[in-house]
């Protein structure tokens, strides 16, 4: 059977192909949207966990500093032991005092 480019059958075939392509493109776009949304959700979750871990580390460091200060350990020794600069240790101590005052 010979089909001509301008025949009704070829027109139906072209329309069918166009519809299939349109459906495929819509499905691809929807899949991309879902993947991007999932990636954003995972990034937000990772940032949240990172923030929580940082906050926990800060609380643990503050508790250790408080115990060391209460035990009479010199600030220079505390800074060296915890690997903190003296200005950073001073900032922690100010924050500890502020937390204790409130």
Helices and strands as residue ranges (DSSP letters): H 8-70, H 75-82, H 86-101
